[in-house]
């Protein structure tokens, strides 16, 4: 019987892309390995949003999948908070694996830290390391970090860690094909590009009923961080659009106060903020919306990413409004019909396109068939198993 160590900072019932990626993937991997291997999955107790709490056991067995949830300090997603959180995750994970022997380490990582944890364990046990890279952390930090001194001190250290980790991996899956250019300098690993996908709950949605509303709603749900830059687009657009449109923003994050301040500065009365909610509640909100909204800040690093949010929004028949650049922009333009697409933070382009848009809904059957999460997870699991 083989043993796999699976590392993911987020797992169900947490509400975030990392959890939505890894929960069904781990279960599919366990299904394919039933009777052949056991999987120790180390994650954290729900912590993505300080304003959303969900109960979960510290340990549970789901057949041959054993889930260990580590308690980490409460945080609000700031840089220092994240360091403290990972430090706790790192030390507790090391305690959990002490004395155990594994045949493979799989780590799904967006902030490099989980990948680094996997690297230290794989190196010590001299076993293959398989990485699932959801973001280029150093690239993002270079854009997001405002403090020059912190940037100057931290980036060289992190780039050195990155080089060690990525060079030692046997295989790296890149969640966005936009990452390929960045990773061309690391030629030791094998590569694949299995993206995020559409979860089963988004596959059997009832068609929208088109009704002429006096006020059309634009819904955003997710993290409200510096990376999303909502404070640079929503209050300004809301003020220009007036009461014909209403923005509903569902979520929490480190830049929420900036959004609140910008709404006040613009005197925008047509923006409503709501706390994070369960996925079942969110499905209802999406179904009742007129437009579904996605935005990334105007940073060079984000020209390489492919937000997981695209897949759940495009599963609906609603028009998708997206302020993104680079690979994400190209992807939406190619695969997601019925869109309003503009450059990040370009308020004028967004407002003018929306004002001239003739409202319609449209089923995206080809997109849904091509990007089912279930199909992607089966292929990714087969790839992971090939390294046992």
ZILIN-V566274 format. One record per residue. N is the residue number from 1. RES is the residue in one letter. PSI is psi in whole degrees, 0 to 359 (* if undefined). OMEGA is omega in degrees with one decimal (999 if undefined). D_LAST is the distance of its C-alpha to the last C-alpha in whole Angstrom. Layout:
n=N res=RES psi=PSI omega=OMEGA d_last=D_LAST
n=N res=RES psi=PSI omega=OMEGA d_last=D_LAST
//
This chain:
n=1 res=X psi=124 omega=179.8 d_last=11
n=2 res=X psi=159 omega=178.1 d_last=8
n=3 res=X psi=128 omega=177.9 d_last=9
n=4 res=X psi=138 omega=171.4 d_last=9
n=5 res=X psi=125 omega=-177.9 d_last=12
n=6 res=X psi=122 omega=-178.2 d_last=13
n=7 res=X psi=124 omega=175.2 d_last=16
n=8 res=X psi=121 omega=-177.7 d_last=19
n=9 res=X psi=330 omega=-179.0 d_last=23
n=10 res=X psi=143 omega=179.4 d_last=24
n=11 res=X psi=165 omega=-179.7 d_last=23
n=12 res=X psi=144 omega=9.1 d_last=26
n=13 res=X psi=22 omega=178.8 d_last=29
n=14 res=X psi=153 omega=-177.6 d_last=29
n=15 res=X psi=94 omega=177.0 d_last=31
n=16 res=X psi=169 omega=-177.3 d_last=29
n=17 res=X psi=322 omega=-179.5 d_last=27
n=18 res=X psi=320 omega=177.8 d_last=24
n=19 res=X psi=316 omega=-179.2 d_last=24
n=20 res=X psi=332 omega=176.9 d_last=25
n=21 res=X psi=310 omega=-166.4 d_last=22
n=22 res=X psi=335 omega=179.8 d_last=19
n=23 res=X psi=306 omega=179.1 d_last=21
n=24 res=X psi=331 omega=179.0 d_last=20
n=25 res=X psi=314 omega=179.8 d_last=17
n=26 res=X psi=321 omega=-179.8 d_last=16
n=27 res=X psi=323 omega=176.7 d_last=17
n=28 res=X psi=318 omega=178.1 d_last=16
n=29 res=X psi=316 omega=178.5 d_last=12
n=30 res=X psi=321 omega=178.7 d_last=13
n=31 res=X psi=314 omega=-178.9 d_last=15
n=32 res=X psi=335 omega=-176.9 d_last=13
n=33 res=X psi=9 omega=-178.2 d_last=11
n=34 res=X psi=125 omega=-178.4 d_last=14
n=35 res=X psi=353 omega=-178.1 d_last=14
n=36 res=X psi=333 omega=-176.5 d_last=11
n=37 res=X psi=155 omega=171.1 d_last=10
n=38 res=X psi=151 omega=-178.7 d_last=12
n=39 res=X psi=121 omega=170.6 d_last=12
n=40 res=X psi=112 omega=178.6 d_last=15
n=41 res=X psi=121 omega=177.7 d_last=16
n=42 res=X psi=126 omega=-177.7 d_last=19
n=43 res=X psi=199 omega=179.1 d_last=22
n=44 res=X psi=158 omega=168.6 d_last=26
n=45 res=X psi=150 omega=-175.5 d_last=28
n=46 res=X psi=128 omega=-174.8 d_last=30
n=47 res=X psi=3 omega=-171.2 d_last=32
n=48 res=X psi=318 omega=-179.5 d_last=32
n=49 res=X psi=131 omega=178.4 d_last=36
n=50 res=X psi=337 omega=-177.5 d_last=38
n=51 res=X psi=4 omega=177.8 d_last=40
n=52 res=X psi=119 omega=-179.8 d_last=38
n=53 res=X psi=136 omega=176.7 d_last=37
n=54 res=X psi=135 omega=-178.8 d_last=34
n=55 res=X psi=142 omega=176.3 d_last=34
n=56 res=X psi=145 omega=178.9 d_last=30
n=57 res=X psi=151 omega=177.3 d_last=29
n=58 res=X psi=334 omega=177.6 d_last=28
n=59 res=X psi=135 omega=172.0 d_last=25
n=60 res=X psi=150 omega=177.7 d_last=24
n=61 res=X psi=124 omega=175.4 d_last=22
n=62 res=X psi=77 omega=-174.3 d_last=21
n=63 res=X psi=236 omega=-179.9 d_last=20
n=64 res=X psi=9 omega=175.6 d_last=16
n=65 res=X psi=116 omega=-179.1 d_last=16
n=66 res=X psi=117 omega=-173.5 d_last=18
n=67 res=X psi=121 omega=176.9 d_last=20
n=68 res=X psi=120 omega=179.4 d_last=22
n=69 res=X psi=121 omega=-177.0 d_last=25
n=70 res=X psi=137 omega=176.0 d_last=26
n=71 res=X psi=129 omega=178.7 d_last=30
n=72 res=X psi=162 omega=-178.8 d_last=31
n=73 res=X psi=148 omega=175.0 d_last=35
n=74 res=X psi=142 omega=-177.3 d_last=36
n=75 res=X psi=167 omega=178.2 d_last=37
n=76 res=X psi=28 omega=173.4 d_last=38
n=77 res=X psi=11 omega=174.6 d_last=35
n=78 res=X psi=166 omega=-175.6 d_last=37
n=79 res=X psi=312 omega=-179.4 d_last=36
n=80 res=X psi=318 omega=177.8 d_last=37
n=81 res=X psi=318 omega=-178.8 d_last=36
n=82 res=X psi=323 omega=177.5 d_last=32
n=83 res=X psi=314 omega=179.3 d_last=32
n=84 res=X psi=318 omega=-178.9 d_last=33
n=85 res=X psi=315 omega=-178.8 d_last=31
n=86 res=X psi=324 omega=178.5 d_last=28
n=87 res=X psi=316 omega=178.4 d_last=29
n=88 res=X psi=317 omega=179.5 d_last=29
n=89 res=X psi=318 omega=-179.1 d_last=26
n=90 res=X psi=308 omega=-175.3 d_last=24
n=91 res=X psi=320 omega=179.7 d_last=26
n=92 res=X psi=323 omega=177.8 d_last=25
n=93 res=X psi=318 omega=178.9 d_last=22
n=94 res=X psi=322 omega=177.7 d_last=22
n=95 res=X psi=319 omega=-177.4 d_last=24
n=96 res=X psi=328 omega=-177.8 d_last=21
n=97 res=X psi=353 omega=-177.3 d_last=18
n=98 res=X psi=127 omega=178.4 d_last=21
n=99 res=X psi=357 omega=179.5 d_last=20
n=100 res=X psi=148 omega=179.0 d_last=17
n=101 res=X psi=130 omega=-179.6 d_last=13
n=102 res=X psi=162 omega=178.1 d_last=10
n=103 res=X psi=346 omega=-177.1 d_last=6
n=104 res=X psi=142 omega=172.0 d_last=6
n=105 res=X psi=126 omega=173.3 d_last=10
n=106 res=X psi=128 omega=-179.8 d_last=11
n=107 res=X psi=125 omega=175.2 d_last=15
n=108 res=X psi=121 omega=-166.6 d_last=17
n=109 res=X psi=136 omega=172.9 d_last=20
n=110 res=X psi=336 omega=-174.7 d_last=24
n=111 res=X psi=19 omega=177.9 d_last=26
n=112 res=X psi=327 omega=-174.1 d_last=23
n=113 res=X psi=316 omega=-179.7 d_last=24
n=114 res=X psi=323 omega=175.9 d_last=20
n=115 res=X psi=320 omega=179.0 d_last=19
n=116 res=X psi=319 omega=176.4 d_last=20
n=117 res=X psi=313 omega=178.1 d_last=19
n=118 res=X psi=319 omega=179.1 d_last=16
n=119 res=X psi=314 omega=-177.1 d_last=16
n=120 res=X psi=322 omega=-178.6 d_last=18
n=121 res=X psi=316 omega=180.0 d_last=16
n=122 res=X psi=320 omega=-179.6 d_last=13
n=123 res=X psi=315 omega=-179.2 d_last=16
n=124 res=X psi=321 omega=-177.6 d_last=17
n=125 res=X psi=357 omega=179.4 d_last=14
n=126 res=X psi=54 omega=-179.5 d_last=13
n=127 res=X psi=163 omega=-178.3 d_last=9
n=128 res=X psi=144 omega=175.3 d_last=8
n=129 res=X psi=124 omega=177.5 d_last=10
n=130 res=X psi=121 omega=-178.2 d_last=10
n=131 res=X psi=139 omega=171.8 d_last=14
n=132 res=X psi=106 omega=-172.3 d_last=16
n=133 res=X psi=117 omega=-175.7 d_last=20
n=134 res=X psi=350 omega=179.2 d_last=23
n=135 res=X psi=157 omega=174.2 d_last=25
n=136 res=X psi=97 omega=-169.0 d_last=26
n=137 res=X psi=312 omega=-177.1 d_last=28
n=138 res=X psi=323 omega=178.0 d_last=30
n=139 res=X psi=315 omega=179.8 d_last=31
n=140 res=X psi=316 omega=-178.9 d_last=32
n=141 res=X psi=323 omega=-179.2 d_last=34
n=142 res=X psi=326 omega=178.8 d_last=36
n=143 res=X psi=319 omega=-170.1 d_last=38
n=144 res=X psi=323 omega=-176.8 d_last=38
n=145 res=X psi=122 omega=-178.3 d_last=39
n=146 res=X psi=330 omega=-175.7 d_last=43
n=147 res=X psi=114 omega=-176.4 d_last=43
n=148 res=X psi=323 omega=-179.5 d_last=44
n=149 res=X psi=315 omega=179.0 d_last=44
n=150 res=X psi=318 omega=179.1 d_last=40
n=151 res=X psi=315 omega=-178.3 d_last=39
n=152 res=X psi=327 omega=-179.5 d_last=40
n=153 res=X psi=320 omega=-171.4 d_last=38
n=154 res=X psi=322 omega=-173.6 d_last=35
n=155 res=X psi=315 omega=178.0 d_last=34
n=156 res=X psi=320 omega=178.8 d_last=34
n=157 res=X psi=314 omega=-177.9 d_last=32
n=158 res=X psi=324 omega=178.4 d_last=29
n=159 res=X psi=325 omega=177.2 d_last=29
n=160 res=X psi=317 omega=176.6 d_last=28
n=161 res=X psi=315 omega=179.6 d_last=25
n=162 res=X psi=314 omega=-178.6 d_last=24
n=163 res=X psi=315 omega=178.8 d_last=24
n=164 res=X psi=312 omega=-174.8 d_last=22
n=165 res=X psi=308 omega=-175.2 d_last=20
n=166 res=X psi=328 omega=180.0 d_last=19
n=167 res=X psi=336 omega=-176.7 d_last=19
n=168 res=X psi=347 omega=-177.0 d_last=16
n=169 res=X psi=144 omega=173.9 d_last=14
n=170 res=X psi=325 omega=-177.3 d_last=11
n=171 res=X psi=140 omega=174.8 d_last=12
n=172 res=X psi=122 omega=171.6 d_last=15
n=173 res=X psi=127 omega=179.0 d_last=16
n=174 res=X psi=120 omega=-175.2 d_last=20
n=175 res=X psi=340 omega=175.8 d_last=22
n=176 res=X psi=133 omega=176.3 d_last=25
n=177 res=X psi=344 omega=175.9 d_last=25
n=178 res=X psi=346 omega=179.4 d_last=28
n=179 res=X psi=346 omega=-168.9 d_last=26
n=180 res=X psi=317 omega=-179.0 d_last=25
n=181 res=X psi=318 omega=-179.5 d_last=28
n=182 res=X psi=321 omega=-174.5 d_last=28
n=183 res=X psi=359 omega=-178.2 d_last=24
n=184 res=X psi=338 omega=179.8 d_last=25
n=185 res=X psi=344 omega=178.3 d_last=26
n=186 res=X psi=96 omega=-171.9 d_last=22
n=187 res=X psi=7 omega=178.4 d_last=21
n=188 res=X psi=314 omega=-175.5 d_last=18
n=189 res=X psi=161 omega=163.4 d_last=16
n=190 res=X psi=154 omega=-176.8 d_last=15
n=191 res=X psi=151 omega=169.2 d_last=17
n=192 res=X psi=172 omega=179.1 d_last=17
n=193 res=X psi=75 omega=174.8 d_last=20
n=194 res=X psi=114 omega=-174.2 d_last=19
n=195 res=X psi=184 omega=166.8 d_last=22
n=196 res=X psi=176 omega=-179.2 d_last=24
n=197 res=X psi=189 omega=-177.1 d_last=25
n=198 res=X psi=123 omega=-179.6 d_last=28
n=199 res=X psi=156 omega=-176.0 d_last=27
n=200 res=X psi=324 omega=-177.3 d_last=29
n=201 res=X psi=347 omega=178.3 d_last=32
n=202 res=X psi=5 omega=-173.0 d_last=33
n=203 res=X psi=339 omega=-176.5 d_last=33
n=204 res=X psi=57 omega=-178.1 d_last=36
n=205 res=X psi=140 omega=177.8 d_last=38
n=206 res=X psi=142 omega=177.4 d_last=42
n=207 res=X psi=147 omega=179.2 d_last=44
n=208 res=X psi=150 omega=173.0 d_last=46
n=209 res=X psi=113 omega=-177.6 d_last=50
n=210 res=X psi=112 omega=175.4 d_last=52
n=211 res=X psi=144 omega=-179.3 d_last=54
n=212 res=X psi=109 omega=-179.1 d_last=57
n=213 res=X psi=147 omega=176.9 d_last=56
n=214 res=X psi=321 omega=177.9 d_last=59
n=215 res=X psi=118 omega=179.4 d_last=56
n=216 res=X psi=141 omega=-177.1 d_last=52
n=217 res=X psi=139 omega=176.7 d_last=49
n=218 res=X psi=116 omega=-173.6 d_last=47
n=219 res=X psi=130 omega=168.9 d_last=44
n=220 res=X psi=136 omega=175.4 d_last=41
n=221 res=X psi=131 omega=178.2 d_last=38
n=222 res=X psi=202 omega=-178.0 d_last=36
n=223 res=X psi=142 omega=175.8 d_last=36
n=224 res=X psi=77 omega=-175.8 d_last=39
n=225 res=X psi=182 omega=176.8 d_last=38
n=226 res=X psi=326 omega=-178.9 d_last=39
n=227 res=X psi=329 omega=-179.8 d_last=37
n=228 res=X psi=332 omega=176.4 d_last=38
n=229 res=X psi=34 omega=-177.9 d_last=42
n=230 res=X psi=330 omega=-179.2 d_last=43
n=231 res=X psi=346 omega=-179.6 d_last=46
n=232 res=X psi=356 omega=-173.9 d_last=47
n=233 res=X psi=313 omega=-172.2 d_last=47
n=234 res=X psi=309 omega=-178.9 d_last=48
n=235 res=X psi=320 omega=-178.3 d_last=51
n=236 res=X psi=315 omega=178.9 d_last=53
n=237 res=X psi=320 omega=179.9 d_last=52
n=238 res=X psi=318 omega=-179.8 d_last=53
n=239 res=X psi=321 omega=-179.3 d_last=56
n=240 res=X psi=325 omega=-176.2 d_last=57
n=241 res=X psi=330 omega=178.9 d_last=56
n=242 res=X psi=198 omega=-170.2 d_last=58
n=243 res=X psi=3 omega=174.2 d_last=58
n=244 res=X psi=341 omega=-178.9 d_last=57
n=245 res=X psi=148 omega=175.9 d_last=54
n=246 res=X psi=129 omega=175.7 d_last=52
n=247 res=X psi=132 omega=172.4 d_last=49
n=248 res=X psi=117 omega=-177.3 d_last=47
n=249 res=X psi=116 omega=-176.9 d_last=44
n=250 res=X psi=119 omega=178.8 d_last=42
n=251 res=X psi=194 omega=-178.7 d_last=39
n=252 res=X psi=169 omega=178.1 d_last=40
n=253 res=X psi=177 omega=-171.9 d_last=39
n=254 res=X psi=339 omega=-178.5 d_last=40
n=255 res=X psi=17 omega=-178.2 d_last=42
n=256 res=X psi=321 omega=-179.4 d_last=44
n=257 res=X psi=325 omega=176.1 d_last=47
n=258 res=X psi=321 omega=178.0 d_last=47
n=259 res=X psi=315 omega=178.6 d_last=47
n=260 res=X psi=315 omega=-179.2 d_last=50
n=261 res=X psi=320 omega=-179.1 d_last=52
n=262 res=X psi=323 omega=176.6 d_last=52
n=263 res=X psi=316 omega=178.8 d_last=53
n=264 res=X psi=318 omega=-178.7 d_last=56
n=265 res=X psi=324 omega=-179.7 d_last=57
n=266 res=X psi=353 omega=-175.5 d_last=57
n=267 res=X psi=40 omega=-178.4 d_last=59
n=268 res=X psi=112 omega=-178.5 d_last=56
n=269 res=X psi=352 omega=-173.0 d_last=57
n=270 res=X psi=35 omega=174.3 d_last=54
n=271 res=X psi=123 omega=178.9 d_last=51
n=272 res=X psi=129 omega=179.2 d_last=50
n=273 res=X psi=133 omega=177.8 d_last=47
n=274 res=X psi=151 omega=178.4 d_last=45
n=275 res=X psi=161 omega=176.4 d_last=43
n=276 res=X psi=150 omega=-179.2 d_last=39
n=277 res=X psi=167 omega=179.9 d_last=39
n=278 res=X psi=163 omega=-178.0 d_last=36
n=279 res=X psi=325 omega=178.8 d_last=34
n=280 res=X psi=318 omega=177.6 d_last=37
n=281 res=X psi=322 omega=-178.7 d_last=40
n=282 res=X psi=321 omega=177.6 d_last=38
n=283 res=X psi=320 omega=178.9 d_last=38
n=284 res=X psi=318 omega=179.8 d_last=42
n=285 res=X psi=316 omega=177.5 d_last=43
n=286 res=X psi=318 omega=-177.6 d_last=41
n=287 res=X psi=328 omega=-177.7 d_last=43
n=288 res=X psi=350 omega=-178.7 d_last=46
n=289 res=X psi=160 omega=172.9 d_last=46
n=290 res=X psi=321 omega=178.0 d_last=47
n=291 res=X psi=148 omega=175.4 d_last=45
n=292 res=X psi=134 omega=-165.2 d_last=42
n=293 res=X psi=142 omega=178.3 d_last=41
n=294 res=X psi=138 omega=179.5 d_last=39
n=295 res=X psi=142 omega=171.8 d_last=39
n=296 res=X psi=148 omega=-179.8 d_last=38
n=297 res=X psi=164 omega=-175.4 d_last=40
n=298 res=X psi=68 omega=179.9 d_last=41
n=299 res=X psi=143 omega=-179.5 d_last=39
n=300 res=X psi=322 omega=-177.7 d_last=37
n=301 res=X psi=327 omega=-175.5 d_last=34
n=302 res=X psi=356 omega=174.9 d_last=34
n=303 res=X psi=348 omega=-178.5 d_last=34
n=304 res=X psi=342 omega=-169.5 d_last=31
n=305 res=X psi=164 omega=173.5 d_last=29
n=306 res=X psi=95 omega=-174.7 d_last=29
n=307 res=X psi=136 omega=178.6 d_last=30
n=308 res=X psi=335 omega=-179.0 d_last=28
n=309 res=X psi=330 omega=-179.9 d_last=32
n=310 res=X psi=319 omega=-172.5 d_last=33
n=311 res=X psi=321 omega=179.6 d_last=31
n=312 res=X psi=325 omega=179.5 d_last=32
n=313 res=X psi=317 omega=-176.8 d_last=36
n=314 res=X psi=349 omega=175.7 d_last=36
n=315 res=X psi=339 omega=175.8 d_last=35
n=316 res=X psi=166 omega=177.0 d_last=38
n=317 res=X psi=11 omega=-179.3 d_last=41
n=318 res=X psi=155 omega=170.2 d_last=43
n=319 res=X psi=139 omega=179.3 d_last=44
n=320 res=X psi=127 omega=174.8 d_last=41
n=321 res=X psi=123 omega=-175.9 d_last=43
n=322 res=X psi=122 omega=173.3 d_last=40
n=323 res=X psi=87 omega=-176.3 d_last=41
n=324 res=X psi=159 omega=-179.8 d_last=38
n=325 res=X psi=177 omega=170.5 d_last=38
n=326 res=X psi=225 omega=-173.5 d_last=36
n=327 res=X psi=320 omega=179.9 d_last=33
n=328 res=X psi=320 omega=178.3 d_last=33
n=329 res=X psi=314 omega=179.6 d_last=37
n=330 res=X psi=320 omega=-178.3 d_last=36
n=331 res=X psi=312 omega=-180.0 d_last=33
n=332 res=X psi=316 omega=180.0 d_last=36
n=333 res=X psi=324 omega=-177.1 d_last=39
n=334 res=X psi=318 omega=-168.9 d_last=37
n=335 res=X psi=337 omega=-173.3 d_last=35
n=336 res=X psi=101 omega=179.1 d_last=37
n=337 res=X psi=171 omega=178.5 d_last=40
n=338 res=X psi=60 omega=-178.0 d_last=43
n=339 res=X psi=160 omega=166.3 d_last=43
n=340 res=X psi=111 omega=-170.0 d_last=45
n=341 res=X psi=128 omega=-179.3 d_last=43
n=342 res=X psi=162 omega=178.5 d_last=44
n=343 res=X psi=148 omega=-179.9 d_last=44
n=344 res=X psi=137 omega=174.2 d_last=43
n=345 res=X psi=8 omega=-179.9 d_last=46
n=346 res=X psi=86 omega=-176.0 d_last=48
n=347 res=X psi=316 omega=-176.4 d_last=50
n=348 res=X psi=315 omega=-180.0 d_last=53
n=349 res=X psi=315 omega=179.3 d_last=51
n=350 res=X psi=308 omega=-175.7 d_last=49
n=351 res=X psi=316 omega=-178.0 d_last=52
n=352 res=X psi=320 omega=178.1 d_last=54
n=353 res=X psi=319 omega=-179.2 d_last=51
n=354 res=X psi=320 omega=-179.6 d_last=51
n=355 res=X psi=330 omega=-179.0 d_last=55
n=356 res=X psi=0 omega=-176.2 d_last=55
n=357 res=X psi=133 omega=174.1 d_last=52
n=358 res=X psi=112 omega=-170.0 d_last=53
n=359 res=X psi=135 omega=174.6 d_last=51
n=360 res=X psi=159 omega=171.0 d_last=49
n=361 res=X psi=156 omega=-174.6 d_last=46
n=362 res=X psi=123 omega=176.3 d_last=44
n=363 res=X psi=136 omega=180.0 d_last=41
n=364 res=X psi=66 omega=-172.6 d_last=38
n=365 res=X psi=317 omega=-178.9 d_last=36
n=366 res=X psi=318 omega=178.5 d_last=34
n=367 res=X psi=314 omega=-178.6 d_last=33
n=368 res=X psi=317 omega=-179.8 d_last=32
n=369 res=X psi=322 omega=-175.9 d_last=30
n=370 res=X psi=332 omega=-170.4 d_last=28
n=371 res=X psi=36 omega=173.4 d_last=27
n=372 res=X psi=130 omega=179.5 d_last=26
n=373 res=X psi=323 omega=-178.5 d_last=23
n=374 res=X psi=315 omega=-179.8 d_last=22
n=375 res=X psi=315 omega=179.7 d_last=21
n=376 res=X psi=317 omega=-178.7 d_last=20
n=377 res=X psi=325 omega=177.2 d_last=17
n=378 res=X psi=315 omega=-178.8 d_last=16
n=379 res=X psi=319 omega=179.5 d_last=15
n=380 res=X psi=320 omega=177.9 d_last=14
n=381 res=X psi=318 omega=178.0 d_last=11
n=382 res=X psi=321 omega=178.0 d_last=10
n=383 res=X psi=317 omega=179.3 d_last=10
n=384 res=X psi=314 omega=-177.3 d_last=8
n=385 res=X psi=332 omega=-178.5 d_last=5
n=386 res=X psi=346 omega=179.4 d_last=6
n=387 res=X psi=2 omega=175.9 d_last=4
n=388 res=X psi=* omega=999 d_last=0
//
